[in-house]
Amino acid sequence: MRSGREFQQWEPPHNGQLSMILSVFLISLLVLTLVAFIILSFGGFVRIGRPKLLSASICSGTDEQGRPIRKEVFDSEDTSVTLFASIVAFRETEVEVRWFHEGLPFAKETKTFQDLVGRDAGRIFTARGNVLFELEASSQGLDPGQYEAHVYIDGNKVKTLNFKVLPSDQKTVILRSQYRDEKHHFIIRYPRDFLKADPATLGGAVVGFISRKESPYPPRFAVTITKFESVSLDYLNGIIKNHGAKEDELFYSYSLGACKGARRTFSWEFGENEKISLKSIQVVVQGKEYVYGIDCHSLAGEFDENLPVFNAIISSFRVLD
């Protein structure tokens, strides 16, 4: 004969018991999921983010803050050319630069992101880093001509950069005339064939000079006292971005003597009815009392021809003590 205890009806767990069972199950599931994620991540099966190029430029090196000192034209006696790039990538991401001279490939270099930045970064999540590639000159120097640098990330081309190397005998520009401004405390030199511009045409500039060269728009330059408060790149680029400046038209670090500054090159259209294409250099220099501006303008098609003269004029600028 069976006891009544054996025939008692099964009762479901109480709410407290059910909650405890559910909590244990969820915690176990979470732990298993986390362990699986860690195993897959460190095994290289899980990646969060996408490698990409943020910016790239040709330069002569970097400044004390690690920012590129951009350079567009080199001399055949220069010992190297530097490609500076800011990249987001994983540790194994391959970054490659292929160098071309007059349209023909002649050198390439491929490295992983980890090797370039010199640290273990980007294992699971993408990491950001600045990388440098150097084109070293031969014992005879750099060959004059047009160059291109093609940047690849994991086999995909993401950027093409252009620069120029001039023969060493084209780099010397003799500036025989000098303008000295005691009121605004600066001096600047210029070629003899540049004439002082009519002040009424300068739009508020302190002084300007125009070449006698026969051209629809002869090369010219002007010195201004700007309204800029500093030569900080973030500050300057924030202003010109608000006015529609493109990425390749932004300021980069530049100095004249002991004075810090910034420089950029940009193209624009001039004229009301019949517009002409111009290309300009804008340099700003931090002085003791003022932030100076040096603006050089040329027809876009004659810019490369006038660039050595513009560079010499800009380099001659000095702030008086």
Residue frames as qw, qx, qy, qz and C-alpha x, y, z in Angstrom:
[[0.000, 0.890, 0.457, 0.000, 0.00, 0.00, 0.00],
 [0.440, 0.388, -0.003, 0.810, 1.41, 3.36, -1.06],
 [0.234, -0.523, -0.433, 0.696, 1.59, 6.25, 1.24],
 [0.241, 0.896, 0.366, -0.065, -0.16, 9.51, 0.40],
 [0.255, -0.764, 0.286, 0.519, 3.24, 11.22, 0.25],
 [0.441, -0.088, 0.709, 0.543, 4.10, 9.33, -2.91],
 [0.261, 0.591, 0.689, 0.329, 1.00, 10.62, -4.71],
 [0.084, -0.762, -0.197, 0.611, 1.49, 14.33, -3.94],
 [0.551, 0.776, 0.249, 0.179, 1.15, 16.59, -7.05],
 [0.609, 0.013, 0.042, 0.792, 4.36, 18.31, -8.33],
 [0.027, -0.936, -0.255, 0.242, 4.43, 22.00, -7.61],
 [0.562, 0.662, -0.016, 0.495, 6.36, 24.51, -9.83],
 [0.507, -0.088, -0.324, 0.794, 9.18, 26.53, -8.23],
 [0.104, -0.842, -0.379, 0.368, 8.19, 29.65, -6.41],
 [0.358, 0.922, 0.042, 0.140, 8.82, 33.06, -8.04],
 [0.304, -0.851, 0.422, 0.074, 12.03, 33.52, -6.04],
 [0.719, -0.187, 0.625, 0.239, 13.39, 30.17, -7.16],
 [0.652, 0.614, 0.394, 0.208, 12.50, 30.87, -10.80],
 [0.134, 0.982, -0.130, 0.038, 14.25, 34.24, -10.72],
 [0.481, -0.662, 0.551, 0.165, 17.37, 32.66, -9.29],
 [0.751, 0.132, 0.596, 0.254, 17.44, 29.96, -11.99],
 [0.490, 0.821, 0.241, 0.168, 16.92, 32.59, -14.71],
 [0.111, -0.951, 0.284, 0.053, 19.69, 34.79, -13.32],
 [0.623, -0.410, 0.621, 0.241, 22.15, 31.91, -13.22],
 [0.705, 0.418, 0.520, 0.242, 21.26, 31.01, -16.80],
 [0.318, 0.938, 0.080, 0.115, 21.69, 34.59, -18.08],
 [0.303, -0.838, 0.436, 0.122, 25.00, 35.07, -16.26],
 [0.712, -0.144, 0.637, 0.259, 26.29, 31.79, -17.65],
 [0.611, 0.648, 0.399, 0.220, 25.21, 32.78, -21.15],
 [0.087, 0.989, -0.114, 0.018, 26.88, 36.18, -20.79],
 [0.490, -0.643, 0.555, 0.198, 30.14, 34.61, -19.56],
 [0.729, 0.144, 0.610, 0.273, 30.13, 32.08, -22.41],
 [0.459, 0.842, 0.239, 0.153, 29.46, 34.86, -24.94],
 [0.121, -0.948, 0.290, 0.060, 32.29, 37.00, -23.52],
 [0.623, -0.398, 0.626, 0.248, 34.73, 34.08, -23.51],
 [0.694, 0.424, 0.523, 0.255, 33.79, 33.22, -27.10],
 [0.276, 0.957, 0.058, 0.068, 34.24, 36.87, -28.15],
 [0.317, -0.819, 0.453, 0.153, 37.68, 37.06, -26.53],
 [0.698, -0.119, 0.652, 0.271, 38.80, 33.81, -28.14],
 [0.594, 0.637, 0.431, 0.235, 37.54, 34.86, -31.56],
 [0.081, 0.994, -0.065, -0.023, 39.00, 38.37, -31.22],
 [0.358, -0.723, 0.558, 0.196, 42.48, 37.31, -30.24],
 [0.686, 0.064, 0.677, 0.257, 42.34, 34.62, -32.85],
 [0.073, -0.261, 0.439, 0.857, 41.81, 37.30, -35.47],
 [0.085, 0.414, 0.858, 0.292, 38.24, 36.31, -36.33],
 [0.068, -0.871, -0.482, 0.070, 36.58, 39.46, -34.95],
 [0.376, 0.040, 0.044, 0.925, 37.56, 43.00, -35.96],
 [0.004, 0.840, 0.491, -0.232, 35.80, 46.23, -35.07],
 [0.018, -0.803, 0.157, 0.575, 36.34, 49.17, -37.42],
 [0.781, 0.545, 0.239, 0.189, 37.68, 49.63, -40.95],
 [0.557, -0.301, 0.198, 0.748, 41.20, 50.65, -42.04],
 [0.358, 0.855, 0.322, 0.194, 41.28, 54.02, -43.81],
 [0.492, 0.141, -0.028, 0.859, 43.51, 56.95, -44.72],
 [0.129, -0.823, -0.414, 0.368, 42.71, 60.17, -42.86],
 [0.204, 0.956, -0.122, -0.172, 45.28, 62.44, -44.54],
 [0.830, -0.041, 0.248, 0.499, 48.55, 62.32, -46.44],
 [0.201, 0.971, -0.082, -0.097, 51.10, 64.86, -47.65],
 [0.785, 0.309, -0.133, 0.520, 54.57, 65.18, -49.14],
 [0.319, -0.945, 0.058, -0.044, 56.94, 67.01, -46.82],
 [0.431, 0.656, -0.521, 0.335, 60.56, 67.65, -45.93],
 [0.353, 0.037, -0.791, 0.498, 60.09, 66.18, -42.43],
 [0.418, -0.712, -0.553, -0.114, 58.13, 66.95, -39.27],
 [0.038, -0.728, 0.230, -0.644, 58.20, 69.83, -36.80],
 [0.042, 0.291, -0.770, 0.565, 58.72, 69.63, -33.03],
 [0.623, 0.002, 0.415, -0.664, 55.04, 68.70, -32.56],
 [0.449, 0.017, 0.884, 0.131, 55.35, 65.86, -35.06],
 [0.542, 0.697, 0.331, -0.332, 53.34, 67.66, -37.75],
 [0.727, 0.287, 0.382, 0.493, 54.44, 67.53, -41.39],
 [0.069, -0.675, 0.162, 0.716, 56.44, 70.42, -42.83],
 [0.719, 0.537, 0.442, 0.002, 54.89, 70.30, -46.27],
 [0.147, -0.562, 0.470, 0.665, 56.91, 70.94, -49.37],
 [0.736, 0.557, 0.273, -0.270, 55.73, 70.97, -52.97],
 [0.653, 0.712, -0.228, 0.118, 58.97, 71.54, -54.86],
 [0.790, -0.492, 0.223, 0.289, 62.32, 69.91, -54.05],
 [0.212, 0.834, -0.468, -0.202, 65.82, 70.52, -55.31],
 [0.886, 0.280, -0.370, 0.001, 67.91, 67.81, -56.94],
 [0.316, 0.455, -0.655, 0.513, 70.44, 68.26, -54.14],
 [0.652, -0.417, 0.272, -0.572, 67.89, 67.39, -51.44],
 [0.009, 0.341, -0.936, 0.093, 68.76, 64.11, -49.73],
 [0.033, 0.260, 0.961, -0.087, 65.23, 62.76, -49.24],
 [0.419, -0.253, -0.257, -0.834, 61.50, 63.22, -49.67],
 [0.100, 0.058, 0.869, -0.480, 59.09, 62.25, -46.88],
 [0.445, -0.352, -0.560, -0.604, 55.52, 61.00, -47.19],
 [0.130, -0.044, 0.680, -0.720, 53.51, 61.65, -44.01],
 [0.481, -0.283, -0.623, -0.549, 50.19, 59.85, -43.52],
 [0.379, -0.162, 0.599, -0.687, 47.62, 59.67, -40.74],
 [0.511, 0.013, -0.776, -0.368, 45.95, 56.26, -40.79],
 [0.686, -0.239, 0.436, -0.531, 43.35, 54.23, -38.91],
 [0.664, 0.314, -0.650, -0.196, 44.18, 50.53, -39.13],
 [0.930, -0.357, 0.039, -0.072, 44.64, 47.15, -37.49],
 [0.491, -0.666, 0.505, 0.246, 48.08, 45.89, -36.47],
 [0.635, 0.007, 0.681, 0.366, 48.35, 43.59, -39.54],
 [0.473, 0.833, 0.236, -0.162, 47.05, 46.18, -42.02],
 [0.671, 0.007, 0.322, 0.668, 49.51, 46.57, -44.88],
 [0.148, 0.926, 0.058, -0.343, 50.41, 50.09, -45.96],
 [0.715, 0.095, 0.405, 0.562, 52.31, 50.49, -49.22],
 [0.147, 0.859, -0.066, -0.485, 53.77, 53.45, -51.10],
 [0.744, 0.281, 0.421, 0.437, 54.73, 53.20, -54.77],
 [0.128, -0.723, 0.139, 0.664, 56.96, 55.94, -56.17],
 [0.656, 0.572, 0.418, 0.262, 56.74, 57.11, -59.81],
 [0.223, -0.586, 0.224, 0.746, 59.06, 59.40, -61.80],
 [0.269, 0.362, -0.452, -0.769, 57.73, 60.88, -65.05],
 [0.800, 0.103, -0.112, -0.581, 54.93, 58.30, -64.98],
 [0.741, 0.228, -0.631, 0.015, 57.19, 55.25, -64.53],
 [0.789, -0.604, 0.022, -0.116, 57.37, 53.19, -61.29],
 [0.497, 0.597, -0.540, 0.326, 60.82, 52.93, -59.76],
 [0.162, 0.197, -0.790, 0.557, 60.43, 52.05, -56.07],
 [0.636, -0.486, -0.307, -0.514, 57.94, 50.76, -53.53],
 [0.100, 0.241, -0.785, 0.562, 57.82, 49.96, -49.82],
 [0.673, -0.398, -0.437, -0.446, 55.30, 47.85, -47.89],
 [0.140, 0.186, -0.762, 0.604, 55.02, 47.60, -44.11],
 [0.360, -0.566, -0.741, -0.024, 52.43, 46.59, -41.55],
 [0.235, -0.839, -0.100, -0.480, 50.76, 49.27, -39.47],
 [0.780, -0.611, -0.029, 0.130, 52.39, 47.81, -36.32],
 [0.751, 0.004, 0.091, 0.654, 55.88, 48.10, -37.84],
 [0.244, 0.628, 0.170, 0.719, 55.23, 51.66, -38.96],
 [0.373, -0.810, -0.037, -0.451, 53.91, 53.01, -35.65],
 [0.340, 0.422, -0.696, 0.470, 56.35, 50.95, -33.57],
 [0.341, -0.169, 0.661, -0.647, 53.84, 49.64, -31.05],
 [0.026, -0.233, -0.967, -0.099, 51.31, 46.84, -30.61],
 [0.319, 0.316, 0.276, -0.850, 48.07, 48.56, -31.56],
 [0.595, 0.287, -0.300, -0.688, 44.92, 47.66, -33.45],
 [0.089, -0.114, 0.989, -0.026, 44.54, 44.04, -32.32],
 [0.174, 0.496, 0.841, -0.127, 40.73, 44.09, -32.01],
 [0.189, 0.899, 0.304, -0.252, 39.74, 47.70, -32.60],
 [0.575, 0.625, 0.059, 0.525, 41.28, 49.95, -35.23],
 [0.493, -0.639, -0.101, 0.582, 43.95, 52.31, -33.91],
 [0.351, 0.930, 0.053, 0.098, 45.09, 55.67, -35.21],
 [0.672, -0.466, 0.212, 0.535, 48.71, 56.51, -35.96],
 [0.315, 0.890, -0.211, -0.253, 50.99, 58.75, -38.03],
 [0.875, -0.034, 0.365, 0.315, 53.35, 56.94, -40.38],
 [0.079, 0.836, -0.348, -0.416, 56.34, 58.06, -42.45],
 [0.880, 0.257, 0.295, 0.268, 57.80, 56.75, -45.70],
 [0.192, -0.782, 0.316, 0.502, 61.17, 58.06, -46.93],
 [0.798, 0.570, 0.090, 0.172, 62.35, 58.31, -50.52],
 [0.551, -0.632, 0.268, 0.474, 66.14, 58.45, -50.21],
 [0.459, 0.831, -0.237, -0.207, 68.17, 60.17, -52.92],
 [0.933, 0.161, -0.037, 0.321, 70.99, 58.33, -54.66],
 [0.600, -0.405, 0.060, 0.687, 74.61, 59.49, -54.39],
 [0.269, 0.228, 0.386, 0.852, 73.91, 61.70, -57.45],
 [0.217, 0.161, 0.259, -0.927, 70.86, 63.28, -55.77],
 [0.514, 0.477, 0.630, -0.334, 67.22, 63.29, -56.84],
 [0.321, 0.215, 0.635, 0.669, 66.50, 63.15, -60.57],
 [0.213, 0.245, 0.061, -0.944, 64.71, 66.33, -61.74],
 [0.265, -0.167, -0.756, -0.574, 61.15, 65.95, -62.99],
 [0.626, -0.299, -0.013, -0.720, 57.58, 65.20, -61.96],
 [0.140, 0.110, -0.951, 0.253, 56.96, 62.61, -59.25],
 [0.687, -0.348, -0.213, -0.601, 53.95, 60.76, -57.89],
 [0.030, -0.190, 0.898, -0.396, 53.48, 58.77, -54.70],
 [0.656, -0.231, -0.475, -0.540, 50.62, 56.25, -54.66],
 [0.259, -0.293, 0.729, -0.561, 49.39, 55.16, -51.22],
 [0.648, -0.113, -0.664, -0.357, 47.77, 51.71, -50.80],
 [0.443, -0.315, 0.628, -0.557, 46.01, 50.19, -47.80],
 [0.641, 0.035, 0.751, -0.153, 45.63, 46.40, -47.94],
 [0.427, 0.131, 0.744, 0.498, 46.16, 46.51, -51.69],
 [0.207, 0.811, 0.532, 0.130, 43.65, 49.28, -52.40],
 [0.362, 0.229, 0.024, 0.903, 44.90, 52.63, -53.70],
 [0.208, -0.770, -0.551, 0.244, 43.61, 55.42, -51.47],
 [0.068, -0.932, 0.003, 0.357, 45.67, 58.48, -52.43],
 [0.720, 0.379, 0.147, 0.562, 47.94, 59.93, -55.14],
 [0.274, -0.873, -0.008, 0.403, 50.33, 62.74, -54.20],
 [0.662, 0.630, 0.086, 0.396, 52.36, 64.86, -56.62],
 [0.370, -0.831, 0.132, 0.394, 55.60, 66.76, -56.18],
 [0.634, 0.751, -0.068, 0.171, 58.37, 68.18, -58.33],
 [0.696, -0.470, 0.175, 0.514, 62.17, 68.12, -58.26],
 [0.373, 0.924, -0.068, -0.040, 64.01, 70.99, -59.95],
 [0.774, 0.307, -0.206, 0.514, 67.61, 70.93, -61.18],
 [0.547, -0.545, -0.256, 0.581, 69.94, 72.52, -58.64],
 [0.312, 0.012, 0.189, 0.931, 70.80, 75.36, -61.04],
 [0.170, -0.573, -0.490, -0.634, 67.14, 76.52, -60.96],
 [0.497, -0.623, -0.562, 0.223, 66.92, 77.00, -57.22],
 [0.387, -0.324, -0.146, 0.851, 68.91, 80.24, -56.93],
 [0.123, 0.828, 0.423, 0.346, 66.83, 83.38, -57.29],
 [0.408, -0.024, -0.201, 0.890, 68.61, 86.70, -56.75],
 [0.123, -0.873, -0.469, -0.050, 66.53, 89.37, -55.02],
 [0.491, 0.208, -0.067, 0.843, 68.27, 92.72, -55.49],
 [0.185, -0.522, -0.052, -0.831, 65.61, 95.06, -54.08],
 [0.323, -0.267, -0.788, 0.452, 64.36, 95.42, -50.53],
 [0.309, -0.659, -0.242, -0.642, 61.33, 97.01, -48.88],
 [0.353, -0.085, -0.678, 0.639, 61.67, 98.06, -45.24],
 [0.362, -0.674, -0.360, -0.535, 58.68, 99.10, -43.14],
 [0.200, 0.212, -0.615, 0.733, 59.67, 100.69, -39.83],
 [0.519, -0.243, 0.118, -0.811, 56.05, 101.32, -38.82],
 [0.922, -0.091, -0.068, -0.371, 55.02, 97.67, -39.09],
 [0.463, -0.615, 0.638, -0.031, 58.48, 96.28, -38.27],
 [0.867, 0.114, 0.471, 0.114, 59.33, 94.05, -41.24],
 [0.105, 0.626, -0.531, -0.561, 61.56, 93.81, -44.30],
 [0.821, 0.273, 0.501, -0.018, 61.07, 91.79, -47.47],
 [0.161, -0.455, 0.577, 0.658, 63.18, 91.41, -50.63],
 [0.698, 0.551, 0.410, -0.205, 61.95, 91.16, -54.22],
 [0.655, 0.191, 0.428, 0.593, 63.30, 91.02, -57.82],
 [0.133, -0.341, 0.110, 0.924, 64.22, 94.26, -59.58],
 [0.120, -0.160, -0.640, -0.742, 61.62, 93.69, -62.29],
 [0.223, -0.628, -0.742, 0.076, 58.78, 93.92, -59.70],
 [0.027, 0.411, 0.029, 0.911, 57.17, 97.36, -59.42],
 [0.058, 0.186, 0.667, -0.719, 55.39, 98.77, -56.40],
 [0.015, -0.526, -0.791, -0.312, 51.63, 98.44, -56.80],
 [0.199, -0.476, -0.099, -0.851, 49.12, 101.28, -56.56],
 [0.065, -0.017, 0.773, -0.631, 47.94, 101.35, -52.91],
 [0.579, 0.123, 0.100, -0.799, 44.36, 101.80, -54.12],
 [0.753, 0.188, -0.515, -0.364, 44.48, 98.31, -55.68],
 [0.266, 0.302, -0.859, 0.316, 45.79, 96.48, -52.62],
 [0.661, -0.440, -0.498, -0.348, 42.56, 96.05, -50.68],
 [0.612, -0.759, 0.079, -0.210, 44.08, 97.10, -47.39],
 [0.903, -0.012, -0.115, 0.414, 47.49, 95.44, -47.75],
 [0.417, -0.760, 0.087, 0.491, 50.51, 97.31, -46.38],
 [0.092, 0.669, -0.506, -0.536, 52.45, 97.04, -49.63],
 [0.853, 0.262, 0.450, -0.017, 52.40, 95.05, -52.86],
 [0.065, -0.582, 0.577, 0.569, 54.61, 94.48, -55.91],
 [0.820, 0.449, 0.292, -0.202, 53.79, 93.33, -59.46],
 [0.613, -0.158, 0.546, 0.548, 56.13, 91.84, -62.03],
 [0.249, 0.597, -0.257, -0.718, 56.74, 93.65, -65.33],
 [0.280, -0.022, 0.914, 0.291, 56.34, 90.31, -67.08],
 [0.449, 0.111, -0.349, -0.815, 53.98, 90.38, -70.06],
 [0.093, -0.192, -0.974, 0.071, 51.04, 88.28, -69.01],
 [0.339, -0.580, -0.497, -0.549, 47.24, 88.60, -68.72],
 [0.621, -0.761, -0.047, -0.180, 47.90, 88.50, -64.99],
 [0.429, 0.585, -0.561, 0.398, 51.57, 89.13, -64.06],
 [0.681, -0.299, -0.589, 0.315, 52.83, 87.43, -60.87],
 [0.122, -0.691, 0.129, -0.701, 52.50, 89.59, -57.76],
 [0.551, -0.297, -0.687, 0.369, 52.69, 89.56, -53.98],
 [0.233, -0.726, -0.005, -0.647, 51.49, 91.67, -51.06],
 [0.351, -0.032, -0.736, 0.578, 52.20, 91.95, -47.34],
 [0.429, -0.621, -0.316, -0.575, 49.24, 92.44, -44.99],
 [0.114, -0.206, 0.706, -0.668, 48.60, 92.90, -41.31],
 [0.404, -0.271, -0.806, -0.337, 46.01, 90.18, -40.81],
 [0.551, -0.470, 0.110, -0.681, 43.13, 89.96, -38.36],
 [0.825, -0.089, -0.556, 0.049, 44.24, 86.49, -37.29],
 [0.535, -0.783, 0.188, -0.257, 44.87, 86.13, -33.56],
 [0.578, -0.506, 0.629, 0.121, 47.48, 83.36, -33.87],
 [0.445, 0.480, -0.651, -0.385, 49.14, 80.96, -36.31],
 [0.502, -0.097, 0.820, -0.256, 47.76, 77.83, -34.65],
 [0.115, 0.034, -0.833, -0.540, 46.81, 75.32, -37.36],
 [0.018, -0.479, -0.867, 0.135, 43.57, 74.35, -35.62],
 [0.063, 0.668, 0.289, -0.683, 42.60, 78.01, -35.36],
 [0.117, 0.442, -0.444, -0.771, 43.52, 78.94, -38.95],
 [0.112, -0.043, -0.905, -0.409, 42.06, 75.86, -40.59],
 [0.069, 0.521, 0.777, -0.347, 38.87, 76.18, -38.56],
 [0.174, 0.635, 0.075, -0.749, 38.37, 79.63, -40.09],
 [0.224, 0.387, -0.592, -0.671, 39.09, 78.72, -43.72],
 [0.024, 0.183, 0.978, 0.098, 37.06, 75.50, -43.50],
 [0.189, 0.614, 0.579, -0.502, 34.07, 77.65, -42.61],
 [0.289, 0.681, -0.173, -0.650, 34.73, 79.50, -45.88],
 [0.878, 0.408, 0.070, -0.239, 34.76, 76.30, -47.92],
 [0.098, 0.697, -0.701, -0.118, 38.47, 75.41, -48.07],
 [0.934, 0.110, -0.308, -0.148, 39.18, 71.87, -49.28],
 [0.874, -0.442, 0.100, 0.177, 41.45, 69.39, -47.50],
 [0.762, 0.138, 0.140, 0.617, 44.35, 70.03, -49.90],
 [0.169, 0.738, 0.079, 0.648, 43.99, 73.79, -49.37],
 [0.610, -0.771, -0.181, 0.010, 44.50, 73.82, -45.60],
 [0.009, -0.875, 0.436, -0.210, 47.37, 75.46, -43.75],
 [0.926, -0.102, -0.263, 0.253, 50.39, 73.44, -42.70],
 [0.563, -0.742, 0.039, 0.361, 53.24, 74.27, -40.32],
 [0.608, 0.588, 0.041, 0.532, 55.82, 76.69, -41.73],
 [0.475, -0.760, -0.094, 0.433, 58.43, 78.97, -40.21],
 [0.470, 0.775, -0.035, 0.421, 60.49, 81.97, -41.31],
 [0.184, 0.567, -0.517, 0.614, 63.68, 82.41, -39.35],
 [0.081, 0.003, -0.816, 0.572, 62.78, 82.32, -35.67],
 [0.477, 0.085, 0.174, -0.857, 59.12, 83.16, -36.34],
 [0.327, 0.200, 0.923, -0.037, 56.47, 80.46, -36.40],
 [0.404, 0.317, -0.168, -0.841, 53.89, 80.49, -39.12],
 [0.633, 0.272, 0.718, -0.101, 51.73, 78.52, -41.52],
 [0.123, 0.385, -0.536, -0.741, 51.42, 78.17, -45.27],
 [0.622, 0.350, 0.686, -0.144, 48.93, 76.91, -47.82],
 [0.002, -0.177, 0.594, 0.785, 48.40, 76.82, -51.60],
 [0.427, 0.488, 0.689, -0.323, 45.00, 77.13, -53.25],
 [0.163, 0.176, 0.612, 0.754, 43.35, 77.76, -56.63],
 [0.182, 0.627, 0.532, -0.539, 40.54, 80.20, -57.35],
 [0.365, 0.591, 0.527, 0.489, 38.74, 82.16, -60.06],
 [0.192, -0.479, -0.130, 0.847, 39.30, 85.90, -60.49],
 [0.050, -0.022, -0.447, -0.893, 37.18, 88.43, -62.37],
 [0.457, 0.285, 0.455, -0.709, 33.54, 89.34, -62.70],
 [0.735, 0.487, -0.043, -0.469, 32.70, 88.75, -66.36],
 [0.789, 0.429, -0.438, 0.048, 35.69, 86.96, -67.88],
 [0.725, -0.627, 0.277, -0.063, 37.14, 84.83, -65.11],
 [0.532, 0.582, -0.603, 0.124, 40.74, 83.64, -65.09],
 [0.912, -0.327, -0.241, 0.061, 42.17, 80.73, -63.11],
 [0.053, 0.789, -0.472, 0.389, 44.72, 81.73, -60.47],
 [0.848, -0.230, -0.422, 0.223, 46.86, 79.81, -58.02],
 [0.114, -0.839, 0.220, -0.485, 48.06, 81.45, -54.82],
 [0.609, -0.052, -0.623, 0.488, 50.30, 80.96, -51.80],
 [0.377, -0.801, -0.034, -0.463, 49.16, 82.33, -48.45],
 [0.614, 0.029, -0.572, 0.543, 51.70, 82.52, -45.63],
 [0.404, -0.850, -0.081, -0.329, 51.01, 83.84, -42.13],
 [0.584, 0.233, -0.497, 0.599, 53.81, 84.72, -39.71],
 [0.528, -0.771, -0.347, 0.083, 53.61, 85.39, -35.97],
 [0.353, 0.537, -0.247, 0.726, 55.39, 88.63, -35.04],
 [0.238, -0.120, -0.622, 0.736, 55.67, 90.41, -31.71],
 [0.249, 0.280, 0.273, -0.886, 52.83, 92.82, -32.41],
 [0.643, 0.363, -0.139, -0.660, 51.15, 91.49, -35.54],
 [0.706, 0.094, 0.691, 0.125, 50.27, 88.34, -37.42],
 [0.142, 0.552, -0.420, -0.706, 51.63, 89.14, -40.89],
 [0.797, 0.373, 0.467, -0.089, 50.32, 87.78, -44.16],
 [0.058, -0.486, 0.602, 0.631, 52.33, 87.24, -47.37],
 [0.711, 0.447, 0.486, -0.242, 50.12, 86.53, -50.38],
 [0.114, -0.392, 0.657, 0.634, 51.57, 85.52, -53.76],
 [0.678, 0.486, 0.417, -0.360, 49.36, 85.22, -56.85],
 [0.064, -0.365, 0.711, 0.598, 49.94, 83.88, -60.35],
 [0.736, 0.224, -0.315, -0.556, 48.05, 82.49, -63.32],
 [0.878, -0.215, 0.396, -0.163, 47.46, 78.82, -62.57],
 [0.895, 0.423, 0.039, 0.140, 49.22, 77.82, -65.80],
 [0.417, 0.708, -0.345, 0.454, 52.32, 79.86, -64.88],
 [0.646, -0.723, 0.124, -0.212, 52.44, 78.92, -61.19],
 [0.930, -0.172, 0.097, 0.310, 55.25, 76.33, -61.38],
 [0.571, 0.533, 0.010, 0.625, 57.35, 78.78, -63.38],
 [0.096, -0.770, 0.116, -0.620, 56.85, 81.52, -60.79],
 [0.820, -0.529, -0.215, -0.033, 57.15, 79.30, -57.71],
 [0.738, -0.027, -0.221, 0.637, 60.96, 79.64, -57.23],
 [0.116, 0.456, -0.044, 0.882, 60.60, 83.44, -57.20],
 [0.584, -0.617, -0.177, -0.497, 57.67, 83.28, -54.78],
 [0.869, -0.343, -0.281, 0.220, 59.63, 80.96, -52.48],
 [0.550, 0.158, -0.184, 0.799, 62.61, 83.30, -52.48],
 [0.162, -0.561, -0.049, -0.811, 60.42, 86.33, -51.71],
 [0.747, -0.560, -0.228, -0.276, 58.66, 84.53, -48.86],
 [0.847, -0.185, -0.266, 0.421, 61.96, 83.26, -47.41],
 [0.380, 0.357, -0.145, 0.841, 63.39, 86.79, -47.38],
 [0.391, -0.738, -0.204, -0.511, 60.68, 88.11, -45.02],
 [0.505, -0.062, -0.608, 0.609, 61.96, 89.09, -41.59],
 [0.358, -0.862, -0.336, -0.126, 60.37, 90.74, -38.57],
 [0.285, 0.616, -0.329, 0.656, 62.45, 93.64, -37.23],
 [0.508, -0.303, -0.639, 0.492, 63.47, 93.61, -33.56]]
